[in-house]
Amino acid sequence: MKISSQSFNLLIIIVIIFSNSSFGKEFNKLFEITTPVDNVSNIDNAINKSFDDLILRLIGTKNSKIIKSIAPSLKAKKDFLISYESINIDEVPYLVSRFNKDSLIQKLDNLNISVIGYDRPIVLLLIRVEDGYKDPYILNTSSNSDFDKEIKNLLKNTSNQRGIFFELPVFDLEDMAELSNITIFDSEEAIILPNYQYDFLIKFDISQTIINKWTLTGDIQSKEPNSLAATLQSFNKTLSYLSNDFLSSFKIPDQESSVKVVVHNINSYEDLSKLQDVLNRFLSIKKMSIKSYIDNSITYTFDIKGSLESFRKEINSNSLLQLIDIDENVTFISLSN
């Protein structure tokens, strides 16, 4: 797939899918958007942009025709708004807008628009940096040069905008020592990758080949050296394109199913309340009914949008639920303590 820009063309050579398993995580603040705001008079503009950004996060596009079919005016967008507040982040004013999950999802259902739920892909990045001044290194959570921070900010901003997890390796002292002593016969990947679970892997090098000229090689490639600003700008666009591909596989399928679920470890009213809060976050569940409560286990029947496979992916992504067994007709899960 070629991606063009005025600066240069980036060629996405390969994106490696780790396995047929899914390791997605739950994106907790799915219906909360934080956007910069200049002053009080621009709050309406910020709310308008926040709604459009939320639609992008939920369905993977900001197509104006689709947005107008959902909410044709600012007033209609405000009908989905629960609350908003002004905050400061690093002395910069932002508006935090919170939207009504139930009414918005109902509207999307009525329009037959498929959504991406709380279950979101994990993308692990192995970025090898060679700036020409110090030894090459793998960008990690502890990397803190100005250059490192620029890349991290790009990842953070795209992650927040799209609702996707871009993750860098976490190295302890033992990892650092092992990586610093590898030979040409050793593999950095063999040291790093077994420690992580992820849905997609991106590997590339970013190198300053000549003064003020940078090159990308690996899974993302630049056709020719360019300035750092142009390189990072195009990389940022590439992240957006890749996010489209990654998130598309996490859309809730446009089909309906009925599933039987047995939930264990419900020992108190507090457990039941916690379970209900968890289930209410499943965008795929359209109707639920309790069939029995026996020996601290509740049996449910759910009418869901999507497939049994996509529903189980939602379960796996939730930190409060554990998928313990499945058969053709029943899914067995446990509530975490």
One Martini backbone bead per residue (centre of mass of N, CA, C, O) as a GRO file, in nm:
protein
  337
    1MET     BB    1   0.093   0.037   0.026
    2LYS     BB    2   0.055   0.366  -0.070
    3ILE     BB    3   0.186   0.680   0.063
    4SER     BB    4   0.120   1.017   0.008
    5SER     BB    5   0.314   1.323  -0.016
    6GLN     BB    6   0.480   1.613  -0.057
    7SER     BB    7   0.746   1.515   0.053
    8PHE     BB    8   0.689   1.190   0.051
    9ASN     BB    9   0.704   0.849   0.018
   10LEU     BB   10   0.539   0.594   0.192
   11LEU     BB   11   0.617   0.250   0.248
   12ILE     BB   12   0.425  -0.020   0.327
   13ILE     BB   13   0.548  -0.329   0.360
   14ILE     BB   14   0.473  -0.438   0.667
   15VAL     BB   15   0.231  -0.606   0.883
   16ILE     BB   16   0.241  -0.782   1.176
   17ILE     BB   17   0.066  -1.054   1.281
   18PHE     BB   18   0.095  -1.240   1.550
   19SER     BB   19  -0.200  -1.378   1.549
   20ASN     BB   20  -0.523  -1.516   1.590
   21SER     BB   21  -0.518  -1.363   1.830
   22SER     BB   22  -0.646  -1.149   2.092
   23PHE     BB   23  -0.514  -0.845   2.291
   24GLY     BB   24  -0.702  -0.646   2.359
   25LYS     BB   25  -0.812  -0.339   2.498
   26GLU     BB   26  -0.960  -0.116   2.713
   27PHE     BB   27  -1.121   0.192   2.634
   28ASN     BB   28  -1.243   0.380   2.877
   29LYS     BB   29  -1.272   0.687   2.727
   30LEU     BB   30  -1.459   0.672   2.464
   31PHE     BB   31  -1.684   0.925   2.539
   32GLU     BB   32  -1.418   1.108   2.569
   33ILE     BB   33  -1.318   1.445   2.480
   34THR     BB   34  -1.007   1.616   2.411
   35THR     BB   35  -0.980   1.972   2.334
   36PRO     BB   36  -0.877   2.247   2.218
   37VAL     BB   37  -0.916   2.592   2.357
   38ASP     BB   38  -0.904   2.931   2.342
   39ASN     BB   39  -1.205   3.015   2.434
   40VAL     BB   40  -1.524   3.058   2.533
   41SER     BB   41  -1.632   3.131   2.237
   42ASN     BB   42  -1.518   2.823   2.136
   43ILE     BB   43  -1.696   2.590   2.251
   44ASP     BB   44  -1.872   2.508   2.012
   45ASN     BB   45  -1.636   2.422   1.833
   46ALA     BB   46  -1.531   2.203   2.027
   47ILE     BB   47  -1.787   2.030   2.030
   48ASN     BB   48  -1.799   1.977   1.729
   49LYS     BB   49  -1.520   1.839   1.711
   50SER     BB   50  -1.565   1.620   1.927
   51PHE     BB   51  -1.786   1.469   1.780
   52ASP     BB   52  -1.624   1.401   1.526
   53ASP     BB   53  -1.401   1.247   1.682
   54LEU     BB   54  -1.589   1.030   1.795
   55ILE     BB   55  -1.676   0.910   1.527
   56LEU     BB   56  -1.395   0.825   1.443
   57ARG     BB   57  -1.354   0.634   1.689
   58LEU     BB   58  -1.615   0.448   1.630
   59ILE     BB   59  -1.598   0.416   1.280
   60GLY     BB   60  -1.328   0.542   1.115
   61THR     BB   61  -1.476   0.827   1.034
   62LYS     BB   62  -1.529   1.184   0.888
   63ASN     BB   63  -1.767   1.175   0.715
   64SER     BB   64  -1.991   1.418   0.645
   65LYS     BB   65  -2.242   1.250   0.566
   66ILE     BB   66  -2.248   1.073   0.815
   67ILE     BB   67  -2.259   1.293   1.029
   68LYS     BB   68  -2.527   1.420   0.923
   69SER     BB   69  -2.698   1.159   0.974
   70ILE     BB   70  -2.657   1.182   1.287
   71ALA     BB   71  -2.577   1.516   1.296
   72PRO     BB   72  -2.674   1.811   1.124
   73SER     BB   73  -2.605   1.975   1.395
   74LEU     BB   74  -2.510   2.123   1.677
   75LYS     BB   75  -2.768   2.064   1.832
   76ALA     BB   76  -2.764   1.757   1.778
   77LYS     BB   77  -2.492   1.709   1.916
   78LYS     BB   78  -2.582   1.819   2.200
   79ASP     BB   79  -2.789   1.588   2.258
   80PHE     BB   80  -2.529   1.389   2.330
   81LEU     BB   81  -2.457   1.567   2.566
   82ILE     BB   82  -2.367   1.566   2.907
   83SER     BB   83  -2.074   1.715   2.934
   84TYR     BB   84  -1.853   1.996   3.031
   85GLU     BB   85  -1.499   2.101   3.062
   86SER     BB   86  -1.243   2.299   3.182
   87ILE     BB   87  -0.889   2.266   3.120
   88ASN     BB   88  -0.540   2.220   3.216
   89ILE     BB   89  -0.247   2.148   3.008
   90ASP     BB   90   0.032   2.287   3.042
   91GLU     BB   91  -0.126   2.573   3.021
   92VAL     BB   92  -0.351   2.447   2.836
   93PRO     BB   93  -0.656   2.476   2.696
   94TYR     BB   94  -0.940   2.257   2.755
   95LEU     BB   95  -1.202   2.036   2.638
   96VAL     BB   96  -1.432   1.824   2.809
   97SER     BB   97  -1.628   1.575   2.647
   98ARG     BB   98  -1.944   1.411   2.719
   99PHE     BB   99  -2.114   1.127   2.597
  100ASN     BB  100  -2.393   0.939   2.508
  101LYS     BB  101  -2.391   0.613   2.461
  102ASP     BB  102  -2.681   0.506   2.416
  103SER     BB  103  -2.791   0.716   2.208
  104LEU     BB  104  -2.563   0.687   1.997
  105ILE     BB  105  -2.578   0.380   1.945
  106GLN     BB  106  -2.873   0.382   1.859
  107LYS     BB  107  -2.832   0.562   1.614
  108LEU     BB  108  -2.629   0.377   1.467
  109ASP     BB  109  -2.817   0.135   1.451
  110ASN     BB  110  -3.045   0.273   1.285
  111LEU     BB  111  -2.813   0.326   1.047
  112ASN     BB  112  -2.621   0.078   1.015
  113ILE     BB  113  -2.356   0.141   1.195
  114SER     BB  114  -2.057   0.037   1.255
  115VAL     BB  115  -1.861  -0.043   1.546
  116ILE     BB  116  -1.614   0.038   1.788
  117GLY     BB  117  -1.539  -0.063   2.078
  118TYR     BB  118  -1.356  -0.098   2.367
  119ASP     BB  119  -1.211  -0.292   2.192
  120ARG     BB  120  -0.855  -0.260   2.138
  121PRO     BB  121  -0.568  -0.239   1.980
  122ILE     BB  122  -0.236  -0.366   1.996
  123VAL     BB  123   0.067  -0.177   1.927
  124LEU     BB  124   0.388  -0.269   1.856
  125LEU     BB  125   0.700  -0.084   1.876
  126LEU     BB  126   1.005  -0.107   1.677
  127ILE     BB  127   1.240   0.155   1.727
  128ARG     BB  128   1.524   0.243   1.553
  129VAL     BB  129   1.782   0.465   1.656
  130GLU     BB  130   1.993   0.688   1.436
  131ASP     BB  131   2.155   1.007   1.487
  132GLY     BB  132   2.495   1.012   1.484
  133TYR     BB  133   2.587   1.049   1.809
  134LYS     BB  134   2.487   0.768   1.903
  135ASP     BB  135   2.401   0.482   1.977
  136PRO     BB  136   2.195   0.266   1.889
  137TYR     BB  137   1.830   0.240   1.963
  138ILE     BB  138   1.547   0.146   2.143
  139LEU     BB  139   1.254   0.264   2.175
  140ASN     BB  140   1.130   0.364   2.499
  141THR     BB  141   0.984   0.458   2.795
  142SER     BB  142   1.277   0.594   2.890
  143SER     BB  143   1.300   0.771   2.665
  144ASN     BB  144   1.416   1.146   2.677
  145SER     BB  145   1.456   1.292   2.438
  146ASP     BB  146   1.339   1.519   2.223
  147PHE     BB  147   1.300   1.314   2.000
  148ASP     BB  148   1.147   1.100   2.160
  149LYS     BB  149   0.909   1.289   2.242
  150GLU     BB  150   0.799   1.336   1.961
  151ILE     BB  151   0.715   1.046   1.902
  152LYS     BB  152   0.539   1.003   2.152
  153ASN     BB  153   0.334   1.226   2.085
  154LEU     BB  154   0.230   1.102   1.827
  155LEU     BB  155   0.127   0.842   1.956
  156LYS     BB  156  -0.059   0.969   2.169
  157ASN     BB  157  -0.247   1.133   1.982
  158THR     BB  158  -0.347   0.894   1.809
  159SER     BB  159  -0.449   0.721   2.038
  160ASN     BB  160  -0.665   0.925   2.143
  161GLN     BB  161  -0.820   0.977   1.879
  162ARG     BB  162  -0.870   0.653   1.796
  163GLY     BB  163  -0.847   0.427   2.007
  164ILE     BB  164  -0.535   0.324   2.054
  165PHE     BB  165  -0.249   0.101   2.118
  166PHE     BB  166   0.063   0.243   2.154
  167GLU     BB  167   0.361   0.050   2.213
  168LEU     BB  168   0.643   0.035   2.415
  169PRO     BB  169   0.905  -0.076   2.547
  170VAL     BB  170   1.010  -0.221   2.864
  171PHE     BB  171   1.310  -0.145   3.037
  172ASP     BB  172   1.543  -0.290   3.220
  173LEU     BB  173   1.858  -0.345   3.323
  174GLU     BB  174   1.874  -0.628   3.199
  175ASP     BB  175   1.784  -0.552   2.916
  176MET     BB  176   2.003  -0.342   2.857
  177ALA     BB  177   2.242  -0.534   2.889
  178GLU     BB  178   2.160  -0.741   2.671
  179LEU     BB  179   2.141  -0.536   2.430
  180SER     BB  180   2.444  -0.424   2.457
  181ASN     BB  181   2.562  -0.748   2.401
  182ILE     BB  182   2.501  -0.797   2.124
  183THR     BB  183   2.529  -0.966   1.827
  184ILE     BB  184   2.509  -1.060   1.494
  185PHE     BB  185   2.370  -1.342   1.610
  186ASP     BB  186   2.159  -1.170   1.734
  187SER     BB  187   1.822  -1.081   1.862
  188GLU     BB  188   1.613  -0.838   1.957
  189GLU     BB  189   1.342  -0.979   1.926
  190ALA     BB  190   1.405  -1.232   2.104
  191ILE     BB  191   1.416  -1.050   2.363
  192ILE     BB  192   1.141  -0.879   2.347
  193LEU     BB  193   0.869  -1.023   2.238
  194PRO     BB  194   0.805  -1.248   2.466
  195ASN     BB  195   0.697  -1.003   2.674
  196TYR     BB  196   0.447  -0.973   2.466
  197GLN     BB  197   0.118  -0.855   2.388
  198TYR     BB  198  -0.029  -0.849   2.054
  199ASP     BB  199  -0.170  -0.761   1.734
  200PHE     BB  200   0.061  -0.560   1.636
  201LEU     BB  201   0.359  -0.502   1.428
  202ILE     BB  202   0.619  -0.246   1.424
  203LYS     BB  203   0.914  -0.209   1.210
  204PHE     BB  204   1.172   0.048   1.241
  205ASP     BB  205   1.399   0.285   1.107
  206ILE     BB  206   1.566   0.589   1.227
  207SER     BB  207   1.789   0.794   1.026
  208GLN     BB  208   2.088   0.992   1.015
  209THR     BB  209   2.268   0.993   0.728
  210ILE     BB  210   2.268   1.303   0.722
  211ILE     BB  211   2.265   1.617   0.777
  212ASN     BB  212   1.928   1.675   0.825
  213LYS     BB  213   1.880   1.365   0.725
  214TRP     BB  214   1.612   1.132   0.696
  215THR     BB  215   1.544   0.771   0.743
  216LEU     BB  216   1.323   0.505   0.646
  217THR     BB  217   1.321   0.161   0.764
  218GLY     BB  218   1.120  -0.121   0.685
  219ASP     BB  219   0.790  -0.122   0.736
  220ILE     BB  220   0.887   0.175   0.698
  221GLN     BB  221   0.942   0.384   0.404
  222SER     BB  222   1.163   0.597   0.248
  223LYS     BB  223   1.272   0.717  -0.058
  224GLU     BB  224   1.408   0.970   0.092
  225PRO     BB  225   1.569   1.200   0.231
  226ASN     BB  226   1.477   1.415   0.514
  227SER     BB  227   1.352   1.607   0.719
  228LEU     BB  228   1.238   1.576   1.030
  229ALA     BB  229   0.966   1.718   1.000
  230ALA     BB  230   0.875   1.561   0.744
  231THR     BB  231   0.903   1.278   0.860
  232LEU     BB  232   0.702   1.310   1.101
  233GLN     BB  233   0.457   1.398   0.938
  234SER     BB  234   0.436   1.138   0.767
  235PHE     BB  235   0.424   0.941   1.003
  236ASN     BB  236   0.157   1.050   1.113
  237LYS     BB  237  -0.010   0.973   0.864
  238THR     BB  238   0.055   0.672   0.879
  239LEU     BB  239  -0.083   0.615   1.148
  240SER     BB  240  -0.367   0.672   1.042
  241TYR     BB  241  -0.377   0.452   0.826
  242LEU     BB  242  -0.314   0.214   1.015
  243SER     BB  243  -0.554   0.252   1.205
  244ASN     BB  244  -0.767   0.173   1.003
  245ASP     BB  245  -0.674  -0.121   0.975
  246PHE     BB  246  -0.674  -0.211   1.271
  247LEU     BB  247  -0.977  -0.127   1.344
  248SER     BB  248  -1.142  -0.289   1.133
  249SER     BB  249  -1.098  -0.571   1.293
  250PHE     BB  250  -1.283  -0.438   1.553
  251LYS     BB  251  -1.544  -0.450   1.439
  252ILE     BB  252  -1.868  -0.496   1.475
  253PRO     BB  253  -2.053  -0.709   1.341
  254ASP     BB  254  -2.329  -0.728   1.102
  255GLN     BB  255  -2.485  -0.905   1.343
  256GLU     BB  256  -2.690  -1.156   1.505
  257SER     BB  257  -2.702  -1.292   1.844
  258SER     BB  258  -2.709  -1.576   2.075
  259VAL     BB  259  -2.601  -1.606   2.421
  260LYS     BB  260  -2.445  -1.813   2.665
  261VAL     BB  261  -2.369  -1.716   3.011
  262VAL     BB  262  -2.127  -1.796   3.268
  263VAL     BB  263  -2.085  -1.649   3.594
  264HIS     BB  264  -1.837  -1.639   3.820
  265ASN     BB  265  -1.780  -1.508   4.137
  266ILE     BB  266  -2.068  -1.434   4.287
  267ASN     BB  267  -2.069  -1.325   4.638
  268SER     BB  268  -2.220  -1.040   4.599
  269TYR     BB  269  -2.363  -0.742   4.549
  270GLU     BB  270  -2.102  -0.605   4.457
  271ASP     BB  271  -2.043  -0.805   4.231
  272LEU     BB  272  -2.302  -0.759   4.073
  273SER     BB  273  -2.260  -0.457   4.026
  274LYS     BB  274  -1.991  -0.483   3.877
  275LEU     BB  275  -2.096  -0.659   3.647
  276GLN     BB  276  -2.306  -0.461   3.536
  277ASP     BB  277  -2.106  -0.240   3.463
  278VAL     BB  278  -1.950  -0.408   3.260
  279LEU     BB  279  -2.186  -0.492   3.068
  280ASN     BB  280  -2.271  -0.191   2.996
  281ARG     BB  281  -1.996  -0.164   2.810
  282PHE     BB  282  -2.123  -0.347   2.600
  283LEU     BB  283  -2.205  -0.275   2.274
  284SER     BB  284  -2.322  -0.567   2.187
  285ILE     BB  285  -2.538  -0.551   2.403
  286LYS     BB  286  -2.903  -0.547   2.379
  287LYS     BB  287  -2.982  -0.805   2.564
  288MET     BB  288  -3.073  -0.919   2.900
  289SER     BB  289  -3.095  -1.239   3.086
  290ILE     BB  290  -3.177  -1.410   3.375
  291LYS     BB  291  -3.183  -1.763   3.453
  292SER     BB  292  -2.962  -1.799   3.697
  293TYR     BB  293  -2.868  -1.870   4.060
  294ILE     BB  294  -2.581  -2.076   4.131
  295ASP     BB  295  -2.321  -2.103   4.318
  296ASN     BB  296  -2.210  -1.810   4.238
  297SER     BB  297  -2.378  -1.831   3.959
  298ILE     BB  298  -2.454  -1.677   3.644
  299THR     BB  299  -2.713  -1.702   3.401
  300TYR     BB  300  -2.712  -1.593   3.066
  301THR     BB  301  -2.888  -1.408   2.808
  302PHE     BB  302  -2.771  -1.279   2.494
  303ASP     BB  303  -2.827  -1.011   2.282
  304ILE     BB  304  -2.624  -0.959   1.994
  305LYS     BB  305  -2.386  -0.774   1.827
  306GLY     BB  306  -2.246  -1.007   1.640
  307SER     BB  307  -2.019  -1.239   1.723
  308LEU     BB  308  -1.887  -1.470   1.924
  309GLU     BB  309  -1.596  -1.382   1.875
  310SER     BB  310  -1.631  -1.074   1.934
  311PHE     BB  311  -1.738  -1.113   2.220
  312ARG     BB  312  -1.483  -1.258   2.335
  313LYS     BB  313  -1.296  -1.020   2.284
  314GLU     BB  314  -1.430  -0.834   2.489
  315ILE     BB  315  -1.369  -1.006   2.732
  316ASN     BB  316  -1.054  -1.014   2.705
  317SER     BB  317  -1.023  -0.688   2.735
  318ASN     BB  318  -1.129  -0.725   3.024
  319SER     BB  319  -0.997  -0.693   3.348
  320LEU     BB  320  -1.272  -0.818   3.508
  321LEU     BB  321  -1.244  -1.058   3.304
  322GLN     BB  322  -1.251  -1.427   3.261
  323LEU     BB  323  -1.177  -1.665   3.031
  324ILE     BB  324  -1.229  -2.023   3.101
  325ASP     BB  325  -1.461  -2.127   2.893
  326ILE     BB  326  -1.567  -2.324   2.600
  327ASP     BB  327  -1.837  -2.386   2.380
  328GLU     BB  328  -2.073  -2.402   2.145
  329ASN     BB  329  -2.303  -2.268   2.368
  330VAL     BB  330  -2.093  -2.180   2.602
  331THR     BB  331  -1.980  -1.917   2.823
  332PHE     BB  332  -1.706  -1.897   3.053
  333ILE     BB  333  -1.680  -1.679   3.337
  334SER     BB  334  -1.490  -1.448   3.550
  335LEU     BB  335  -1.479  -1.253   3.828
  336SER     BB  336  -1.272  -1.032   3.941
  337ASN     BB  337  -1.127  -0.921   4.252
   0.00000   0.00000   0.00000
